[in-house]
Amino acid sequence: MNLRTFLPLPVVATSEPPAVGDAAPVRPAAARDPAVITFLRHPGCPFAEQTVRALRAAAAERPRIEWVAVSHASREATSEWERAIGGAGAAEIVVDEPRRLYGAWGVARTGLGHFMGPGALRAVARLARKGIRNRHPQGSRWQGAGTFAVDASGFVRWRHLPTHAGDLPDLRSAAQAAEG
């Protein structure tokens, strides 16, 4: 286990998350509109793994939408983790080590209760029963997650800002919102 993942992250400038109806902030280079962009907690996190699995399935079902996951771990650690979980399929995982995209989208650092609170612990136990567990985590457990749907005109049409680490996005709703 990489104990460094328990160290709090340095604070980065973080905007308010865009509201539904706002113009989308700067997007990863891989994202064309319409898009669903999800910011991962960290590679190795069971919640990030479940999110990428769901993203992979959604991308296969809805190829007209650009599906992008953003990681703050190194390219090497992210690629190694991506291979370990079976890849992202038609979705793309991009790396944002300095967390500039995270900050632009208002996806901030969280507190201890976010990933160690009762809701997160119940959710991690549910995933463990499905065989999804921590895999050599990289990055930081303190990084928050968030998912946004952007329509063809570049406006945010849906967002999910989790109340705890195990509060995962409903990608079907995100897809419907992105397609209008």
Backbone hydrogen bonds, N-H to C=O, Kabsch-Sander energy under -0.5 kcal/mol:
donor,donor_aa,acceptor,acceptor_aa,energy
3,L,1,M,-1.0
5,T,2,N,-1.7
6,F,3,L,-1.8
7,L,4,R,-1.6
15,S,103,G,-2.8
21,G,156,V,-3.5
22,D,19,A,-2.3
24,A,154,G,-2.9
31,A,28,P,-2.1
32,R,30,A,-0.6
35,A,150,V,-2.3
36,V,66,E,-2.6
37,I,148,F,-2.7
38,T,36,V,-0.5
38,T,68,V,-2.9
39,F,146,G,-3.7
40,L,38,T,-0.6
40,L,70,V,-2.8
45,C,42,H,-2.0
49,E,45,C,-2.4
50,Q,46,P,-2.5
51,T,47,F,-2.1
52,V,48,A,-2.5
53,R,49,E,-2.5
54,A,50,Q,-2.3
55,L,51,T,-2.5
56,R,52,V,-2.8
57,A,53,R,-2.0
58,A,54,A,-2.6
59,A,55,L,-2.7
60,A,56,R,-1.5
61,E,57,A,-1.7
62,R,58,A,-2.6
65,I,62,R,-1.5
66,E,34,P,-2.5
67,W,65,I,-0.6
68,V,36,V,-2.7
68,V,66,E,-0.6
69,A,92,E,-3.0
70,V,38,T,-2.6
71,S,94,V,-2.8
78,T,74,S,-2.8
79,S,75,R,-2.9
80,E,76,E,-2.4
81,W,77,A,-2.2
82,E,78,T,-2.7
83,R,79,S,-2.3
84,A,80,E,-1.9
85,I,81,W,-1.7
86,G,83,R,-1.4
87,G,82,E,-3.1
91,A,88,A,-2.0
92,E,67,W,-2.4
94,V,69,A,-2.9
94,V,92,E,-0.5
96,D,71,S,-3.4
99,R,96,D,-1.6
103,G,99,R,-2.2
104,A,100,R,-2.6
105,W,101,L,-2.0
106,G,103,G,-1.2
107,V,102,Y,-2.9
108,A,106,G,-1.1
110,T,142,W,-3.9
114,H,111,G,-1.2
115,F,111,G,-0.8
115,F,112,L,-0.7
116,M,112,L,-2.0
117,G,113,G,-1.3
121,L,117,G,-2.4
122,R,118,P,-2.5
123,A,119,G,-2.0
124,V,120,A,-2.5
125,A,121,L,-1.8
126,R,122,R,-2.0
127,L,123,A,-2.1
128,A,124,V,-2.2
129,R,125,A,-1.8
130,K,126,R,-0.7
130,K,127,L,-0.8
131,G,128,A,-1.6
132,I,127,L,-2.6
133,R,131,G,-0.7
135,R,44,G,-1.9
138,Q,43,P,-2.5
141,R,5,T,-2.7
143,Q,140,S,-1.2
144,G,108,A,-1.7
146,G,39,F,-1.4
147,T,160,H,-2.2
148,F,37,I,-2.6
149,A,158,W,-2.5
150,V,35,A,-3.3
151,D,155,F,-2.6
154,G,151,D,-2.0
156,V,22,D,-3.0
157,R,149,A,-3.1
158,W,149,A,-1.1
160,H,147,T,-2.7
165,A,114,H,-3.0
167,D,164,H,-2.1
168,L,166,G,-1.3
171,L,169,P,-1.0
174,A,170,D,-1.8
175,A,171,L,-2.5
176,Q,172,R,-2.4
177,A,173,S,-2.2
178,A,174,A,-2.4
179,E,175,A,-2.2
180,G,176,Q,-0.9
